[in-house]
Amino acid sequence: MVRKFNRYNAILLLIATAIIIFAAGVYYKTEMNAVPQVFHVPTDGYTAADVSIEASTLYLSTECQRLSMEISDTQALSIKQGLEKTIDKRPLTHDIMKDIFDNFDIDVLMVRIDAFSDGIYYARIIIQQGDKVLDIDSRPSDAAALAVRSNLPVYVKNELLSTYGENTCRTEKQE
């Protein structure tokens, strides 16, 4: 049996095609606009510290504790420029890293100093791109240079602050 292709069949075919195109478009648009879930990095056991630099000494300061570490002149310059939001005649390595991260939609989630062994501090940089999260081993100076460019605090393990930090709060004796 041969069916005739009439106006009614043509309208049904057009409607079916439109529904398929619309559904595919909604699916495609949803996939393209899907917001990746922001990975939550726990801060339990860590305190956010402000970064400052003096000569070749990196200071990580909290409310009453200050951790200091000697770094290279080059690293100190990079942190200083990051704090000042300046770029010299040419970008430094951390400026380039930040540009790469920005252009590839990589977010720096957290920078933390989490260990001290044999006179060396150890840091981690936690980044996210889409649904992928990466925890990277780093020198504290590199982590701090990236944190200041990303407007993030540096988190310091409380144990390190209490063991190696200097108490900066003064208590007056009551008379």
C-alpha positions in Angstrom: 0.0 0.0 0.0 1.4 3.3 -1.1 0.6 6.4 1.0 0.2 9.8 -0.5 2.3 12.5 0.9 -0.3 15.2 1.5 -0.3 18.5 3.3 -1.3 16.9 6.6 1.7 14.5 6.6 4.0 17.4 5.6 2.8 19.4 8.7 3.3 16.5 11.0 6.8 15.9 9.6 7.6 19.6 10.1 6.3 19.6 13.7 8.2 16.4 14.5 11.4 17.9 13.0 10.9 21.1 15.0 10.4 19.2 18.2 13.6 17.1 17.6 15.6 20.3 16.8 14.2 22.1 19.8 15.0 19.2 22.1 18.5 18.8 20.8 19.0 22.6 21.2 17.8 22.5 24.8 20.1 19.6 25.5 23.1 21.2 23.8 22.5 24.5 25.5 22.2 22.8 28.9 25.4 21.0 28.3 27.3 24.1 27.1 26.0 26.3 30.0 26.3 23.7 32.7 28.1 25.2 35.6 30.7 23.0 37.0 30.4 22.2 40.7 32.8 24.2 42.8 34.9 21.8 44.7 35.0 22.7 48.4 38.4 22.5 50.0 38.1 22.1 53.8 39.9 24.7 55.9 39.7 22.8 59.2 43.1 23.0 61.0 44.2 25.9 58.8 44.1 29.7 59.3 44.0 32.3 56.5 47.2 34.4 56.5 48.0 37.7 54.9 51.1 37.8 52.8 53.8 40.4 53.1 57.4 40.7 52.0 60.4 42.5 53.4 63.7 42.2 51.6 63.9 38.4 51.0 61.7 37.4 53.9 58.2 36.1 53.3 55.8 36.8 56.2 52.5 35.0 56.6 50.5 36.8 59.3 47.3 35.8 61.1 45.7 37.6 64.0 48.4 36.8 66.6 50.9 34.7 64.8 53.5 35.4 62.1 55.4 32.8 60.2 58.5 33.9 58.4 60.7 32.2 55.8 63.7 33.3 53.8 63.2 33.1 50.0 65.2 34.1 47.0 65.4 37.7 45.7 63.6 36.6 42.5 60.7 35.0 44.4 60.5 38.1 46.7 60.3 40.4 43.7 57.5 38.3 42.2 55.5 38.3 45.4 56.1 42.1 45.8 54.9 42.8 42.3 51.9 40.5 42.8 51.0 42.4 46.0 51.3 45.7 44.2 49.5 44.4 41.1 52.3 45.5 38.8 54.1 44.0 35.9 57.5 45.2 35.1 58.8 45.5 31.5 58.1 41.8 31.0 55.8 39.4 32.9 57.3 37.1 35.5 56.7 33.3 35.7 53.8 33.8 38.1 52.2 36.4 35.8 52.4 33.9 33.0 50.9 31.1 35.2 48.0 33.4 36.1 47.3 34.3 32.5 47.3 30.6 31.5 44.9 29.7 34.3 42.6 32.6 33.3 42.6 31.7 29.6 41.9 28.0 30.3 39.3 28.7 32.9 41.4 27.2 35.7 40.5 28.5 39.2 42.9 28.5 42.0 40.8 27.2 44.9 43.3 27.3 47.7 46.9 27.8 48.5 48.2 26.4 51.8 51.4 25.8 53.7 51.0 22.4 55.3 54.3 20.9 56.3 57.8 21.6 57.6 60.5 19.0 57.5 64.3 19.3 57.6 64.2 23.1 57.7 61.9 23.3 54.6 58.3 24.4 54.4 56.0 22.7 51.9 53.0 24.1 50.2 50.1 22.9 48.0 48.2 24.7 45.3 44.7 23.4 44.6 43.2 24.2 41.2 40.0 23.3 39.4 39.1 23.2 35.7 35.5 22.2 35.1 34.9 19.1 37.2 38.7 18.3 37.5 40.6 19.2 40.7 44.3 19.0 41.0 46.4 19.3 44.2 49.9 20.4 43.3 53.1 20.3 45.4 54.7 23.7 45.5 57.3 25.9 47.2 55.6 28.3 49.6 57.0 31.3 47.7 55.5 30.1 44.4 52.2 29.4 46.2 52.2 32.8 47.8 53.1 34.5 44.5 50.1 32.8 42.8 47.8 33.5 45.7 48.4 37.3 45.7 47.8 37.4 42.0 44.5 35.5 42.5 43.4 37.7 45.5 43.4 34.7 47.8 44.8 34.2 51.3 47.5 31.7 52.0 46.2 29.1 54.5 48.7 28.0 57.1 48.4 24.8 59.1 47.6 25.8 62.7 50.2 23.4 64.0 52.9 25.2 62.0 51.8 28.5 63.3 51.9 27.4 66.9 55.2 25.5 66.6 57.2 27.9 64.3 55.2 31.1 64.3 56.1 34.2 66.3 53.4 35.6 68.6 52.6 39.1 67.5 49.9 39.9 70.1 51.1 41.9 73.1 49.5 41.4 76.4 49.9 44.1 79.0 50.4 43.3 82.6 47.6 44.4 84.8 48.8 46.5 87.7 
